[in-house]
Amino acid sequence: MAGFPAESTGPLPDSRPCSRAGIALALLVLLAQVAGVQAALVERDWQAPADAALTYDTDTGLEWLDLTASADQSYNEVAAQLSTGGSFESFAFASEQQVEGLFKSADLQELPLGHSDDGPRIEALLAFWSVLWDLGSGERSEFLTANTDGLPAGQHWSGRLVWTETGDTGVTAKISIRDDDYKHSIIGSALVRPAATMAVNGDVNGDGATDVGDLMIIINVVAGRSVASGIEPGYADYYPPGAPDGIIDLSDLVLMFDAVL
């Protein structure tokens, strides 16, 4: 199948389908543009139904394991479980750049602790990635990342997410150097892997169901607010029926709208 274009194509040709759903769909597109719908992060299950232990980033096609799964384990302890048969098989320590990509998908920029900017978005990312320390008036988590900066053997960087009601807020992918044997209950590991493909037609966010959440993602693509590169291949390419053309545009969205609603 041909790859998806980075953005939606031009106006809908006269030969492509249009129905009453198209009118409702146009309203949805308008609402998505006005409300600034963001659908980049999606919860997925890891080891059991409804455990919601994974965060799927539709922009990068990566899955992030909740920090609670590796909290209070040192870098060395986690690394020993990454191989085949280990508790964290198929995962790897995320690089600083990958963590920054996750921040970007959450509409975050790095901020040193003490800033009040982006508090609600940091809180939202913590809700996905998990809170390791309830501050009473806020929340905090730290995480270990891969060594990509040539630190001496036995050391790795940690990053931090902090949100408080008083505005003492910050988010960074690289804040402190930790020894490989250091561990703490408020520090987990940033573990990431390529997302698994979910073979459900229309399940563009890969959560095992085809619903309004998938529809919102494709609305953003067609409206030019997002790109299609991170979407599960083919799962929104409805048109023409039985012979998808490798393009995601309004025609596919009309058919998806009818299928979901």
Secondary structure, 3 states (H helix, E strand, C coil): CCCCCCCCCCCCCCCCCCCHHHHHHHHHHHHHHHHCCCCCEEEECCCCCCCCCEEEECCCCEEEECHHHCCCCCHHHHHCCCCCCCCCCCCEECCHHHHHHHHHHCCCCCEEEEECCCHHHHHHHHHHHCCCEECCCEEEEEEECCCCCCCCCCEEEEEEEEEECCCCEEEEEEEEEEECCCCCCCEEECEEEECCCCCCCCCCCCCCCCCHHHHHHHHHHHCCCCCCCCCCCCCCCCCCCCCCCCCCCHHHHHHHHHHHC
